[in-house]
Amino acid sequence: MAETKKKVHFIIERQDGPNSQPYTEEFEVDYRPALNVVASLMEIQKNPVTKDGKKTTAVVWECNCLEKVCGACMMVINGKAQQACAALIDHLEQPIRLTAARTFPVVRDLMIDRSVMFESLKKIHGWVDVDGTWEVHNDAPRQNPKTATIAYEISRCMTCGCCMDACPNVNQSSEFIGPAPMAQAHLFNLHPIGEYQKEERLDALMEKGGLASCGNSQNCVQACPKEIKLTEYIAKLNRDTNKQALRNLFNK
Amino acid sequence: MKNFDFWIRRIHSLSGVIALGAFLLEHIFTVSTVMGGPANFDKSVAALAAMPFLVPIEIIAIGLPIAFHGILGVVYALKAKNNPLRYGYWNNWMFYLQRITAYIAFIFIIWHVWTLRIVGKAMGGHLIGYDFMHKVLSDPLTFGFYVIGLLSSVFHFTNGLFGFSITWGIVSGPRGQRVVSIATLALFVLISSVGLTALTHFVK
């Protein structure tokens, strides 16, 4: 007796180019244990035929590490922004709806352009200046291990953009840089050499679209796949920027 | 000016608590004197009306901050893409409600000030007192709008205190934020109970 194979039903929002109109197509993929969304998209890529048997183009998406480290495969799955590689079919309600994270400009189908996040990292001075006055391995300033634990947590940010998509205040009509770059400013402010540029970072966060645009919806901390305590660091940055604003007002 | 946008946002936050919040509490306190009887209420209204420099104080300490906080707030709120149906977390609903109650309170306050302070008192020459308020609130529709306006204003204020505590970096950790969140919710229940009780005394 032929056993009917269990199928996984996908409804995917597609878009042919940055300025084209989105449309949906439905697909069915054979179920197998431990199947995830990226593996399902690979199946669709191998055989791009819709549920109704119509031949179509392969769905475009991005992925890289396949272990929730690189951030590339972030997309909106059943309404929530998350990593497609870590989204197990067994944990998802069917039909599974995939859309691009439309907070960002869509390149094609599920592929988005996240360069705004990198531009924000440039704005907030998201690096440590090494000016050559120390030998790298000798007598470098040390970091308290407790601070290092916090820094490690924030350093795991993979710029995936889940927090940006979840945040109601990050969108095309707002200048808000969003949670991820702000947490990075905090990370580099914690660094013993990085803190030399703390003032520049806090000043950058006080620009239009900076920290003060946060509306405290706290979606970011829920959406973060790396469990970075974003709201806690935003509150700490609030404290730091308030002090810096007063210093700018009275000390200069 | 350096940090201009930052300071505007911070003054927006500060005005909400120091000017609007303080006035809201004073207002509910004064209105609550009706619980001691109509004469008691009329006495406290008369005491306020006898304040020196009343009109400049009303304009500078109450009117302008409300206009500043309200207009700027609407501009900020309209920029958000509200998504509580996609991200149905508690704080996201609070974020959404903070904006909905803001719109309601904004309309309610304009109407409230227009009908009572401007048309009623300044233009109509009505003495704002128990008799006048009894007449106004005896209309069930008006009473209903007052209930909604009161609840929205109080919610916006108390939930705003939660945001305030984070904006000013007073609490940062999850435990501290949870404590403030519960405390502000309790404050909402307390203040709105007082306000609602006072409202019912006008139609007794």
Interface residues (C-beta under 8 A of the other chain):
Chain A: G79 K80 A166 P168 N169 N171 S173 S174 D203 M206 E207 K208 G209 G210 L211 A212 S213 G215 N216 S217 Q218 N219 Q222 A223 K229 T231 E232 I234 A235 K236 L237 N238 R239 D240 T241 N242 A245 N248 L249 K252
Chain B: K2 N3 D5 F6 W7 R9 R10 Y76 K79 A80 K81 N82 N83 L85 R86 Y87 Y89 N91 N92 M94 F95 Y96 F162 G163 I166 T167 W168 G169 V171 S172 G173 P174 Q177
